[in-house]
Amino acid sequence: MKRFLIDMEKVSLKYNVESFLYKQILKPVCFSFEPEKVHNSFVKIGKSLGSYKLSKKVTSALFNYQNPMLEQDILGIHFKNPIGLSAGFDKNAELIDIMGDIGFGFVEVGSITAKECKGNNGVRLKRVPERNSLLVNLGLNNIGADAIKKKLMGKRYDIPFGVSIAYTNCKENSIDNNAIKDYIYSLRKLKDIGNYFTINISCPNTYGGQPFTRVEAYRKLITEVGKIKINKPIFLKISPDLNRKTIDEILNISYEYGIKGIVCTNLTKKHDFSKGGMSGKYLEEKANELLKYVYKKNKENNYGFVLVGVGGVFSANDAYKKIKLGANLVQLITGMIYNGPQLISEINRNIVKMLKEERYKNITEVVGIDNKQS
Ligand SMILES: Cc1cc2nc3c(=O)[nH]c(=O)nc-3n(C[C@H](O)[C@H](O)[C@H](O)COP(=O)(O)O)c2cc1C
């Protein structure tokens, strides 16, 4: 125990220094440039760091933290820790190689669409620092399913990854049947790639809105998905803005058609800016309320969904809260942008600390413990 505490102190010092350097030097520089440009530069740097054994090793020595107490086997997938990169940061699957070294337990790439898409026009990403949030209006820019298949086919990675699928953001896909064909094309194309799929029906920035949050449209989509032979779990990513009745129906249909997990949640559209979806701290409470609700429904109805909690995770306490509300896994983006890449291991290390203090042996034991009786 004494040795563990000394080791923890050393590790803690390392992350404190990294956090200081990020917040005092790198972040002020980055935050003085346009967010999308900074994001693209980070993707380039991350991609090249992930391309060489040496740079991977150095990154791992600087950032990575693992502990068996964080390991879980979920739906046949081994997760070294519960903290994943949420969809939208690695839209074109360039960062899977480096994210394990940074300390992530898994990555969700995409969202990918059937056709290449440039996304929406104009300034599409804004920081809202007074709310610790981002305003996102990218509109699903990505290189498309064919190019992603070419890039990823046959490759092996240190950590599991999911592929998020949406429909191509264009006028013709505002007709449900066209959008469904788009989803099905990508699912067929990418069915042998990655460890799980997430069907994204909750992008707030696409042409035609969120048509598959209409229950009958969703049923049509999921019926077609069910016709494809896919031998990996499919998750569904939902919007935090839906009313509870719609959520109930969507959960019911999802169970009926074999969806295995629910990602709570995507960005919220309910804010005072003219367009886009809001992430980060502004979203956190809403996302947690929905996670809590979905966990309760999951238990009541014996759906057996795996739950992924997303929205506003900036610390170990935030992640632990989501796990205790019922999340088996947690994802983030905005917290990493505001607090730095050392955040991932800081979260994992402090979760281990909390598990030890509370005398648990593994992360699995705390899933949902704060959400049993309500
Ligand atoms: C820049 C950016 C792009 C995003 N793009 C996607 C996307 O393509 N697909 C998706 O399902 N969610 C997307 N999201 C939503 C995130 O995956 C996540 O649900 C949301 O940001 C809340 O998590 P956070 O508060 O940790 O950022 C995006 C978020 C951001 C910040």
The ligand as a Gaussian input file, in Angstrom:
#p B3LYP/6-31G(d) Opt

LIG

0 1
 C      -15.835000      18.982000     -32.841000
 C      -16.896000      17.972000     -32.554000
 C      -17.358000      17.152000     -33.584000
 C      -18.338000      16.186000     -33.322000
 N      -18.749000      15.350000     -34.331000
 C      -19.537000      14.286000     -34.016000
 C      -19.813000      13.307000     -35.004000
 O      -19.362000      13.361000     -36.141000
 N      -20.623000      12.273000     -34.639000
 C      -21.134000      12.140000     -33.366000
 O      -21.825000      11.169000     -33.088000
 N      -20.890000      13.085000     -32.434000
 C      -20.094000      14.140000     -32.725000
 N      -19.797000      15.059000     -31.760000
 C      -20.401000      14.931000     -30.417000
 C      -19.449000      14.233000     -29.435000
 O      -19.174000      12.930000     -29.849000
 C      -20.022000      14.212000     -28.013000
 O      -21.218000      13.482000     -28.022000
 C      -20.275000      15.599000     -27.470000
 O      -19.274000      16.508000     -27.865000
 C      -20.338000      15.617000     -25.947000
 O      -19.113000      15.214000     -25.380000
 P      -18.042000      16.289000     -24.802000
 O      -18.797000      17.231000     -23.923000
 O      -17.053000      15.454000     -24.044000
 O      -17.439000      16.950000     -25.987000
 C      -18.856000      16.060000     -32.007000
 C      -18.407000      16.898000     -30.984000
 C      -17.431000      17.840000     -31.235000
 C      -16.955000      18.709000     -30.100000

